[in-house]
Amino acid sequence: MAELTQNEKRLLATLETEKRADAGHLAAVMDATPEAVVQWAHLAQDKGFATVERIVSTEFTLSDEGKEYAANGLPETQLLRNILPGTMLDDLKKQPSFRIGFGQLRKKGLIKVEGSNVIKTPGASTEGDEAALKNPSLTDPKTKELIKRGILQLSETVKYLIAATPEGLALAKKGLDLREETGTLTREQIISGSWKNTNLRRYDVTKLPKKAYPGKIHPYQRIIGEMREILLEMGFTELYGEIVQQSFWNFDALFQPQDHPAREMQDTFYLKETLPLPKGFENVKAMHISGGETSSTGWGGVWKEEKAEQCVLRTHTTSLSIQHLAQNTRPPVKAFAVGRVYRRETIDTTHLAEFEQLEGIVMDENVSFANLLGTLREFYNRMGFESVRFKPSYYPYTEPSLDAEVYIDGIGWIEMGGAGVFREEVTAPLGIMYPVLAWGLGVSRIAMLRLGLKDLRLLHKSDVAFLRETPSYRQMKGGI
């Protein structure tokens, strides 16, 4: 048999004599609130010992405005009485009921205005509205309109009738232990042993508690925050910058030719705005055309200033890194940026037109390619990826270049991002005489692996079930 709480027992004992009663009456008898009695009754009902009947009654009342209309008639009724053959609109405007009544009459099609005269339509009457005011009904559309106008007010009264089931009455007749229960033992009761003679409350330790869904940071933002924290711990400084960037910093300063496919309209979001080129842009121009004062031959051809002035939505956060280097040409420099970038992509499960990118740079006198590998390995290890490997690759503004891969149980090796040492064609025009290590990765790829997603778009949807079930902590499973 299901265990009854002390209050449920008290309720059944009361119902043994009261039979079927209102919650308010039972509350007075039991010295409790009606709300508490209803709660106890529902608990007893779940166990088959009581029944609870909810009775809802409605009542119409008149507002202060409605009381006036009930005595003198609705504004439209009052105004309609004064409309006679030949009634002028200007005369009608002098009536106290004109402001409300005229609009209601026109809305209901009971009058029409011809020139300066107001004429009743055939059969014009407000009897139905007046009847609804005197005898309102929930099924009457006119009653609903009066409620909407604030003339009538509808209130609901909820009453609960509670009774014991035959099983509940039988249990009450057998006798119920109504002694006060103790839910918590004191230190004195335990030491003295008096708890042995205490009526202890019984608890169902097998019953699971109700799930709690507290507010928490979006899982994607948590992962971005984790990356930021790791890099700050590794001694990096965070960079910030505008979403709108000049093509000069987004492309040209990174030695990307002006006829490169990535600069086409189908790949980049161009804006109509332009910005003046920065001081010293001639060095970058010379590098593109002839290689400047380096051993490079550049790209040759023509370098157009107007093309470099064009503004774009940044296609990578490297535009922030190169500007930071232009302002800080002497070592040490150790910085990163994490931000949203924009590209003209066909949106599908693995591509979006806007996404987050993480970019890092290190400049110092004696840094080498080996330092780059060590930095990347340390970062990925801290992110939870135990197995990291590198393979040769190609990127336009780094040489040598590489791709970083991590191993995921059940999946295999996954490419995470690219890295390399900035080419001389990138650093020389800025006056940088030291090696610069650079790397970048797509944040969303790590997020998809960490969260077990197969569709990139889910990262940006407000799926409540997904947000609730995603842990607030890192699950170290399979190297993630």
N, C-alpha and C positions, 0 to 999 in steps of 0.2 A: 504494500500500500504506500502511496506517495506521502512523504512527510509534510505535515502542516506546520506553518509558522504559528507563533503564539497568537497573533492578531487574527489569523484565519480561524483558529479554534474559538476565539472570543466571538467572532462573527457567527459561526455555526451555532454556538450556544445561545446567542441572541435570537437567531432565526428559528430556533426550536419553539420559542414562545411567540415571536412576532410574525411567524409565517412569511407572507410576502409583504415587503414594506419598501418605502421610498428611502433612498440613500440618506436624505436629509434627516428623516425620522430616526433611522438607525444610528446616524452620527450623534444625535442628541442622547440616545439611550446609552451609547458606548463611550460618550465623552470623547469624541474624535471629530475630525473634519469630514464633510461629505466626500471630498476628493480621496482621502485615505481609505474610507469605507469602500468606495468604488474600486480602488486598487486592490484591496484585500479580496473583494468579491471576484475580481477577474482572475486572481491567483487561484482561488478556490474553484472557480469555473473550469480553469485549465486542468484541474485534477478530478473533475467530475462531481464535485460536492455542492455546487451552487449554480444558479442561472442568473444572468444579468440581462435585463431588457432595457434598451435605450429608446426613450420616447421623446421625440422632438415636436414641440408645439410652436406655431407661429402666431404672432400678434401684430396687428397693424395699429399704428398710432399716428396722430396728426402732428406735424411740426407747427411752430408758431404761425408760420405763413399758411399752413394748411387749415388751422383753426379759423383764421380770418376768412379763407375761401369757403369753408364749410358753412359759415354764417351768411356770407354775402354773394357766394357764387365765384367760380373761377374767373380770372381776368378776361379770358376769351368769352365767357358767358355774359359778363357784365358789358363788354364792348359790343357784343352781337345784339344785345337788347337795344342799343342806341343807334344801330344802323337801320335807317328807314329809307324809303325811296327818295333820292335826291340828296342824301347825306354827303357833305363835302369832307375830303380828307383833312383839310386844315381844321375843321370843326372837331373832327374825331380826335385829332392830336391833343385837344384840350382835356380829354377824358383821363382821369387818374390811372385807369386800367390800360391805356393805349400802349405803353412801352412793352409790356409783356403780352397783352391780349392780341395786339395786331399781328405780331410775329407768329403766335400760335394759330390764329385764324388762317393766315396765308399758308402756313406749313400744312395745315389740314385741308386746304383747298375749299374753305367755307366762304371765302370772299375773293373778289377780284377788283382791281383798280382800273377804272376807265377814265382817263384824263384826270380831272380833279375830283371825281366822284368815286365812292366806295360802294360796291354792290354785293349783296348776298348771292351766293350760288344757290340754285334750286335745291330745296330740302336741307339747307344749312341748319345744323343743330349740334349742340354740345351736350345733349341729354346723356349720351353714353359716358362722357367724361364725368359728369356730375354724379351719375349712378355709381361709377367706380370709386368716386370720392366718398360716397356714403356707405357703400357695401363692397369693399375691396376684395379681390380674389386673386390668388397666385396665378391662375390660368388665364386671367384677363389681360390682354396686351395693354389696355388703357390703364390698368392698375400699375403695370410695370413702368409705363411712361410717367405716371405721377410719382412713383418712387424715384425715378431718374431725375425728375425735376425738383426733388427734395420736399415735395408737398406731403407725401406719405412716407412713413418710416416703418421698416420691417424689422422685427426683432424675433430671435429664436430662443426658446427656453428648452433646455435639455434636462430630462428627468430620468433617473435610473431606478428601475424596480428590481429588487433583489429577493431571491427566494432560495431555500435549500432544496437540493434534489432528494429523492428518496434515500440515496446512499448517504447524503450529508445528514439527513434527519436521523437515520439509523446510527450513524457514528456519534451524533450528539446525544442520543438516548443512552448509548453505552457508557457515556461519561467521558469527558475530556479533561486532561490535566491542564488546568489554567494557572498553575503556579508560575510566578515570574521567572523568566529564563535569564541566564547570565551568558552574555556573548563574549566577554573578555575577562580573564582572570587577573587579579591583582597579585603583586609580589607577596603580600601578607597571606592571601588565600593559599598560595602554593606552599609557602614555608610552614604555615600552621596545619595544612592538610584539610582545612575546612571545605576545600573545593570538592571533596568526596561526597559531601552532603548537599551540594549545590545542584540545582536543576540547570544543566548545561544546554545551551542551544546547539542543535545538530546542524552540521554543515555538509553539503554535498561537494566533496573535494574532487569529484570526477567531472563536474560541470565546468565547461570552458567559459571564461569571461567574455563579455561582448568585445568585439574588435574595436580598437580605437584608431581613428584616422586623423592624427594631428597634422597641422600644417608643416610642410617641409619644402626645402629648396628643390627646384626641378632637377632631376637626375643629370640632365645635360649641363646645367649650370654648375652642379657639384663637380663634375669631371673637369670642366674648364677651370674652376677654382682650385682643384687639386693640382693641375698642371702649373698654374700660376704660383702656387705655394712651393712646389718642388723647385722651380727655377729661382725663386727668391732665396730659398735655402741654399742653393748652389752658388749664390753670389751675383746673380744677374740683376740688372735694373730694368724695370718695365717701361716700354715706350708707348706713347699715345699719339694719335694723329687723326686727321679728318678722313671721312669716307671719300669725299671728292678730292682727287689728286690731279696734279698736272701731268700730262703725258711725259714730260721731261723726266720727272722723278719715277714715274711708273714704268717707263720703257727705256728712254734714251740714256739716262744715267747708268742703267744696268747693261749698256752695250747691246741693246736689242735693236736691230736694224729697223728703219722706218717702213720698210716693205715686208716686214715679218708677218706671216699669216695670223699670229696671235693678236696683231693690232688691227685686224679687219673688223668691219662693222658687225659681222655675224658672230664675233667672239667677245667683243668689248662693248660696254654701255658708254657711248660718247654723249657729252653734254654740249649745249651751244655756247657755254661760257668759255672764256680763255683767260689765262693769267700771264703776266710778263715773265720772261725767263730770268732765272736767278743770276746773280753776279758770278762771272767765271764760266758761263755756259759755253764760251768759245772753246774751252779745253775739251769738253765733251764733243762738240761739233767737229773739232780737228781729229779727235780719236776715231769718230765714225768715218770721216772722209779719207784720212791717210794714215791713221795710227799715231798721230801726234809725235811726241818725242820718244816713243817706245819702239821696240823692234817689230811691233804689229803693223800690218798694212791696212788695218781698218776694214770697213765694208766697201769703200769706194762710192762712186756715184754722187748724188746730190742729197744734202741734209737740209730739210726745210724747217725754218724756225716756227712758222705758223702751225706746223703739225705738232711740234713739241709743246707749243703753248696751249693746245687743246686740252680741256678738262675731261676726265673720265671718272667713273666709279671705280675705285681701286680694284685691280685684279689680283693683287697679293699684298701682304703686309711688308714685303721687302722694300716697298716705297718708303716706309717709315725708317727702316734700317739704314738705307743709303743716305737719307737726309740727316740722320743722327751722325753718321760717319763724316758727312761733309762739314758738320759743325764741330766734330771732335776728331781731328786728324792725327792726334798723337795718342799712343797707348797709355794706360790700358783701357780698353772698352769691352764691356761684357753686358749685352743688353738683349731683351726679347720683346716681342709684341704679339698679342693675341687679339684678333679682331675679325670682323666680318668682311668678306671680300665678295665681289660680284662678277659673274661671267654669263655670257649668253649661252646657257646650256638647255638642252631638251630635258625637261624634268621627268625623272623616272625613279626607280627604286634606289639607284646609287648616285644620282646626279641632281643637284639643285642649282638654281640661278644665283643663290646667295648662300654662303656657308662660312664657317669659322676656320681661320688658318693660324697656326702658331709658327713664329719665325724667330730665330736666334742668331746672334753674331758674337764673335770673340776676336778682338784684335790685340796683339801683344808682340813684343820684339822677337821672341823665340818660339812662338806657337807653330805647330806643324800639323800635318795630316793625321799623325798618330794622336795628337791632342783632340782633334775633332772626333775620331773614333771613340776615344775614352769618354768624352763629354756625352756623346749620344748614348753609349752603352749605359752610363750612369743614370741618365734621364729615364731611359726605357726600363731599367731595373727598378727604379723608384716608382715607376708607374705600375709595376707588378708583372712585367714581362721578363721572365728568367732567361730565356734563350734569345740572343740577338746576334744577327750576322749582317755582313755588308757585302755588296757586290758592285762592280764598276757600272757607271751609268754616264749619261750626257745631259748637261744643262747649259743653257746659253751663256750664263755669266759666271760659271765656276769651272775650274780646271786644276786638279783632278776633281771628278764628281762621283757620287756614289748613291745607291739606294739602301735604306735601312730596312731590314726584315725582322719580324719576330715570329716565334713558333707558338702556335695555339693547338692544344690537344684536340684531336678530332677534326682539325681543319688543315693544319700544316703551316708552311711558311707564308706569312702575309706581309706585303710591302706596306710600310708605314709612312715613308716620306723620303725626300731627297736632301742631299747635302754636298758640300764641296768647299774649295778655297776660291775666294773671289779672284777673277782673272785680273791681270795687270791693266787690261782695257777699262775695267771698272774703277780700280783704286787710283791709278796714276792721274787721271784728270782732276781728282779731288785733292791731290797733293799728299796722298797716303803712301808711305814708304814701307809699311809693315804688312805682314800677312794677315788676312781677315778670313776667319772660318765662318761659314754660313750654313744654316740648315732650316728646313721648314717641313711641316707635316699638316695633314688634314685632321682637325680635331674630331670631326664627325666620324671618321673611320675608327678611331679608338673608342668613341662613345658607342658605336654600333657593336663592336666586339665585346665591350664591357657589359652592355645591357642585353646582349643576345638578340639584336634586331636584324632583320633582313631587308627592311625598307627604311631608307634614310629619312623619308618624310614623317615617320612616326616620332622623330625627335622633336618636331615642331608642332605636333597636334596636342590638344588638351584632352587626351583620353584619360578620364578620371580613374578608370580601373588600372591602367598602366602606371599612372602616377602613384596610386595607393600601394600597389604591390611591389614596386621597385624599392629595394632596400636603401636605407640612408647610409649604409656602410659599404665598403668595398668587399666583394665576394672573391676571395683569392682562389679561383678555380680554373685549372687548365692554364695557369700562367697569366691570368687576367686579374 
